[in-house]
Amino acid sequence: METEFEKSKPAGKSEAPITVARRVPEVATPMDADGLERVGHSSTGITTYSARSSIRNPLQLIRNIFADFWLGRELAWRLFLRNIRGLYRQTLLGLFWAFLPPIANTAIWIFLRQANVFSMGDTQVDGTVYILTGMILWQAFIDAFQMPLGMINKNRNLISKLNFPRESLLLVGIGEVLFDLMIRLLLLIPAFLIFQVPVHTSILYAPIAILGLVLIGASLGLLLMPIGSLYQDVGRFIAMVLPFWMIITPIIYVPLTTFPGSLLNWLNPASPLLLLARDWLLLGTTNHFAIGLGFAAAAIPISLIALVVYRVSIPVLIERMTA
Amino acid sequence: MNLSRSSSSDLILDVDHVWKVYCRNLKRAMWYGLKDLGREMVGGGRDRSHHNLRSGEFFAISDASFQVRRGECLAMIGPNGAGKSTMLKMINGLIKPDSGSIKISGKIGALIELGTGFNPILSGRENIYINAAVLGIRKREVDGLMEKIVEFAELGHVINDPIKTYSTGMRVRLGFSIAANLRPELLLMDEVLAVGDVGFRMKCFAHLNELVKQGVSIVLVTHAVGMLQRVATRSVVFGQGKIVHDGDLETGCTIYEEMLGASDRVRAKKKEEAGRIGEIGSVEICNEAMEPQAEFETGETVRLRIQINTRETIKDARLVVALCSPVHGVLSSVSSPYQGIQFDVDPPGRVITLEIPKIPLLIGAYHFNISLFGPEKVDFYHRSSLRGVFRIVGPPTNADGYGINGITKLQHSWNING
């Protein structure tokens, strides 16, 4: 059979075929089983679909994932622009909706604090800026966490009917999370001015911690996506748990340093990088450098595993979407 | 397999012993989905061919094999739920086979559903870029094709307006135009032939024929069998997940029409009551020499031997015989009194033969519905449908306007002198 295919490459076509961002197939040809790289992205390559799980060849799988990220970049950019443009054309208030949640949340907590309902501890900077920054970072984490399931649900029609690099949806999702985050971070400019917060050079490192925070949120969301897509219970559970999760994350108070409260900083995946990012943005010094970077480093292998899970699960999920 | 028409060096698609399992129960399907996920994650194979089914599962596709070569247009036909669209989805790589393999050489362009991914509030032009990107085409290549796409879709005057202001037909035209102008090597189409107005449909057929001539292979799924002759060169017929025919289009369409009839037969039988006095027994279709035969050519003599069984004497019996096509319904109905035929049926019964000389039917599947009456309108004994199934297998018809076509051969003459 293979030899027949070898011969079947287009012979002297009058019109050059359009180079196409063809998806890298899930499963390699039998030749791959012997470790031979044969599946290419060119329009003359042979695609094989079989029951074999692509996870059996993990290196190939990861290579294919990154190849599809690259192939899907233009599609991702188009879809990103489509969504952003759509957002503006359809709403009166547009960007305002991006600003609203952190402002509203901050306002509520500031009001409660002034009524002495709770104590924040020594925040070192004005409490309003402290809470606002925390809220913006928390919102980014949560957006990233909920993004994978949201993307799959929003694009069910597209996914179940067309074959395109699925990774491009993640690029779009991350793009949207970062876009919203950037707009919200603009809120900090007037806040810094009004509450006279000094600017430290450490603000330059903050993006590292912020990206780590988004990455870990997206990876965890990605790991939950397959089950969440099959069973709606997962989505409901997350919606129920989110307020509690926010409370145990040091957003409206300084992190607890005494046992057992300090345990929360270690167990809560949102905490360390959120604290590190906030310290770098507001204080210039931090006690969370090691743990924060540790979590950021851990985010890399976790995200790789999550990407593998995402890719392997999509065909199974499509089957059940249409079943 | 009938592959003699093309050489073996042009294989584009090779479907090799493919099986696919589905489950209709929602709760179970979800649970199996979860288990399948787990199995995929640990790299477990899932060879699920033959009798390896879990409770509630069935084979949507069982042991299907076929091939498509360069420049071939294959029609996948069959009743609803026969597995055509599932097969198309596997070829497109959306879902995985549970056993067997599918190999594709070259670039796939899919039209699984026209206009999937259109954003209603963006303009037609913006949507062309998005749709092309989904199909894997880069912007600069779309730029070069933009004029062609817009012109083919006949939407030049509205291409900068939001898609939500388009009619359904306009959207379909745009979707087809995008996918068909991107020059894939293998084009997959699911039920897209029956859309749009007649003029545009004809344009689509012409375009598809042009693509086939240029060496593009097409696999299409449709129920509009009548239109297939304009574009398809071969057919694969699916019945309950199995391939029941792989070969020429005419035979495929005939088999499909018979299958549609067969499901009616099951329903009709259930309705029938037991304990009749007189009934239509065995029915045999024969040639002029009274030998059983099921395939005829246009113009041959067809004889229908009808066995009537009875428990009591039926005085002045009446037979009504309707010649039918599964697609077109009753074509003609004749009765024994029309030709002054009078007869009684004594127990246990008798045989009556109906002769149709020079049958004027063209290629297709046909059958008879036979009813037994007494002399009065209300003296009904039995009606038996889908009896004496036969096929007209030749001579060939021509849908392009160079021969004769339709279901009957019309006696006619031309006079070019007015």
Boltz contact constraints between the chains, C-beta under 6 A:
constraints:
  - contact:
      token1: [A, 4]
      token2: [B, 8]
      max_distance: 6.0
  - contact:
      token1: [A, 4]
      token2: [B, 11]
      max_distance: 6.0
  - contact:
      token1: [A, 5]
      token2: [B, 105]
      max_distance: 6.0
  - contact:
      token1: [A, 7]
      token2: [B, 9]
      max_distance: 6.0
  - contact:
      token1: [A, 8]
      token2: [B, 10]
      max_distance: 6.0
  - contact:
      token1: [A, 8]
      token2: [B, 11]
      max_distance: 6.0
  - contact:
      token1: [A, 8]
      token2: [B, 105]
      max_distance: 6.0
  - contact:
      token1: [A, 18]
      token2: [B, 141]
      max_distance: 6.0
  - contact:
      token1: [A, 18]
      token2: [B, 183]
      max_distance: 6.0
  - contact:
      token1: [A, 20]
      token2: [B, 107]
      max_distance: 6.0
  - contact:
      token1: [A, 20]
      token2: [B, 136]
      max_distance: 6.0
  - contact:
      token1: [A, 21]
      token2: [B, 136]
      max_distance: 6.0
  - contact:
      token1: [A, 22]
      token2: [B, 107]
      max_distance: 6.0
  - contact:
      token1: [A, 22]
      token2: [B, 136]
      max_distance: 6.0
  - contact:
      token1: [A, 43]
      token2: [B, 107]
      max_distance: 6.0
  - contact:
      token1: [A, 46]
      token2: [B, 103]
      max_distance: 6.0
  - contact:
      token1: [A, 46]
      token2: [B, 105]
      max_distance: 6.0
  - contact:
      token1: [A, 47]
      token2: [B, 104]
      max_distance: 6.0
  - contact:
      token1: [A, 48]
      token2: [B, 101]
      max_distance: 6.0
  - contact:
      token1: [A, 48]
      token2: [B, 103]
      max_distance: 6.0
  - contact:
      token1: [A, 49]
      token2: [B, 93]
      max_distance: 6.0
  - contact:
      token1: [A, 49]
      token2: [B, 96]
      max_distance: 6.0
  - contact:
      token1: [A, 49]
      token2: [B, 102]
      max_distance: 6.0
  - contact:
      token1: [A, 50]
      token2: [B, 101]
      max_distance: 6.0
  - contact:
      token1: [A, 51]
      token2: [B, 46]
      max_distance: 6.0
  - contact:
      token1: [A, 51]
      token2: [B, 47]
      max_distance: 6.0
  - contact:
      token1: [A, 51]
      token2: [B, 97]
      max_distance: 6.0
  - contact:
      token1: [A, 51]
      token2: [B, 98]
      max_distance: 6.0
  - contact:
      token1: [A, 51]
      token2: [B, 99]
      max_distance: 6.0
  - contact:
      token1: [A, 53]
      token2: [B, 40]
      max_distance: 6.0
  - contact:
      token1: [A, 53]
      token2: [B, 43]
      max_distance: 6.0
  - contact:
      token1: [A, 55]
      token2: [B, 43]
      max_distance: 6.0
  - contact:
      token1: [A, 56]
      token2: [B, 43]
      max_distance: 6.0
  - contact:
      token1: [A, 74]
      token2: [B, 133]
      max_distance: 6.0
  - contact:
      token1: [A, 74]
      token2: [B, 138]
      max_distance: 6.0
  - contact:
      token1: [A, 75]
      token2: [B, 133]
      max_distance: 6.0
  - contact:
      token1: [A, 78]
      token2: [B, 129]
      max_distance: 6.0
  - contact:
      token1: [A, 78]
      token2: [B, 130]
      max_distance: 6.0
  - contact:
      token1: [A, 78]
      token2: [B, 133]
      max_distance: 6.0
  - contact:
      token1: [A, 82]
      token2: [B, 119]
      max_distance: 6.0
  - contact:
      token1: [A, 82]
      token2: [B, 130]
      max_distance: 6.0
  - contact:
      token1: [A, 86]
      token2: [B, 119]
      max_distance: 6.0
  - contact:
      token1: [A, 86]
      token2: [B, 121]
      max_distance: 6.0
  - contact:
      token1: [A, 89]
      token2: [B, 121]
      max_distance: 6.0
  - contact:
      token1: [A, 157]
      token2: [B, 116]
      max_distance: 6.0
  - contact:
      token1: [A, 158]
      token2: [B, 117]
      max_distance: 6.0
  - contact:
      token1: [A, 161]
      token2: [B, 112]
      max_distance: 6.0
  - contact:
      token1: [A, 161]
      token2: [B, 113]
      max_distance: 6.0
  - contact:
      token1: [A, 161]
      token2: [B, 116]
      max_distance: 6.0
  - contact:
      token1: [A, 162]
      token2: [B, 116]
      max_distance: 6.0
  - contact:
      token1: [A, 162]
      token2: [B, 134]
      max_distance: 6.0
  - contact:
      token1: [A, 163]
      token2: [B, 92]
      max_distance: 6.0
  - contact:
      token1: [A, 163]
      token2: [B, 93]
      max_distance: 6.0
  - contact:
      token1: [A, 163]
      token2: [B, 94]
      max_distance: 6.0
  - contact:
      token1: [A, 164]
      token2: [B, 134]
      max_distance: 6.0
  - contact:
      token1: [A, 226]
      token2: [B, 37]
      max_distance: 6.0
  - contact:
      token1: [A, 230]
      token2: [B, 30]
      max_distance: 6.0
  - contact:
      token1: [A, 230]
      token2: [B, 33]
      max_distance: 6.0
  - contact:
      token1: [A, 230]
      token2: [B, 34]
      max_distance: 6.0
  - contact:
      token1: [A, 312]
      token2: [B, 40]
      max_distance: 6.0
  - contact:
      token1: [A, 313]
      token2: [B, 37]
      max_distance: 6.0
  - contact:
      token1: [A, 315]
      token2: [B, 95]
      max_distance: 6.0
  - contact:
      token1: [A, 315]
      token2: [B, 96]
      max_distance: 6.0
  - contact:
      token1: [A, 316]
      token2: [B, 33]
      max_distance: 6.0
  - contact:
      token1: [A, 316]
      token2: [B, 36]
      max_distance: 6.0
  - contact:
      token1: [A, 316]
      token2: [B, 37]
      max_distance: 6.0
  - contact:
      token1: [A, 318]
      token2: [B, 94]
      max_distance: 6.0
  - contact:
      token1: [A, 318]
      token2: [B, 95]
      max_distance: 6.0
  - contact:
      token1: [A, 319]
      token2: [B, 95]
      max_distance: 6.0
  - contact:
      token1: [A, 320]
      token2: [B, 29]
      max_distance: 6.0
  - contact:
      token1: [A, 320]
      token2: [B, 33]
      max_distance: 6.0
  - contact:
      token1: [A, 323]
      token2: [B, 29]
      max_distance: 6.0
